[in-house]
Amino acid sequence: MFAYANPKRFMDLSGPFVPWLATAAAILLVVGLYLAFTAPPDYQQGDTVRIMFIHVPAAWTAMMAYALMAFSAAIGLINRHPLADAAAKTAAPLGALFTALALVTGSLWGKPMWGAWWVWDARLTSFLLLLFLYLGYIALWNAIEDETRAARATAILAIVGAVNLPIIEFSVEWWSTLHQGESILRKGGPLIAPVFLWPLAAMALGYTLLFFTLWIVRIRTEILNRRLRALQMGAA
Amino acid sequence: MTEFLAQGGYAAFVWPAYGVSVAGLVVAAVIVWRSYAKAKAHLAALETRRP
């Protein structure tokens, strides 16, 4: 794995991959949006069910991004690998964006369905904590000037914060909450009708591929900027 | 069309949710791409100046 993790190899290998990934993400999102607005209104939730097609993918991507960030940070911490540090660092702002989108769309769904923009229940509170973990992680990177020390300190924060992921996931089972329980990846199959499942699947995959596209481009930017800094330091 | 825009009376929630999501993702994509192009151009300029 580390043979491919050399920054130079990464630049060579990821370059041709980006346009394909971006195209696949765009196609899935267009198809997903079409299906999302041609699906019938839900018999209980009416047209607000359409918010699900952007809320659930944003929340899923936000959690996946955190898991990937914590994993990269751990690799960086254990193996002192600069590419792993760059991967963790560049995932954070994207993860924060998807978290914010999940919170805003959730709020816009909560108001008409629950009668409240926000409730301090386990799922929502743990998800808000996810946003603060991302923001804290970004702030810590910016606060420490030395790259190696910053990578180490932020890695510890990212790994400790990963405890929040299972808390978010199981919050709907462990505590009584307004938020609905697991209804897609569950024993006995999904609880959602296929007419809602297809747009949700297309959007979830589209969001995932969009995240990977943006993440790879951000890692490439970080590698270029590091090379730039090294050249400037050499010239000075 | 009017019916579509009304979203069964939930237009005030459905459209802002989609608006915020599309705007957020498009702005992020533009920022990510611009910083990449900028870094690439800077590096190219610096590398051509050096033998």
Interface residues (C-beta under 8 A of the other chain):
Chain A: F37 P41 G46 D47 T48 R50 I51 I54 H55 A58 L94 L97 A100 L101 V104 T105 L108 W109 K111 P112 L210 L214 V217 R218 R220 T221 L224 N225 R227 L228 L231 Q232 A235
Chain B: F4 Q7 G8 G9 Y10 F13 V14 P16 A17 Y18 V20 S21 G24 L25 A28 A29 V32 W33 S35 Y36 A39 K40 H42 L43 L46 E47 R50
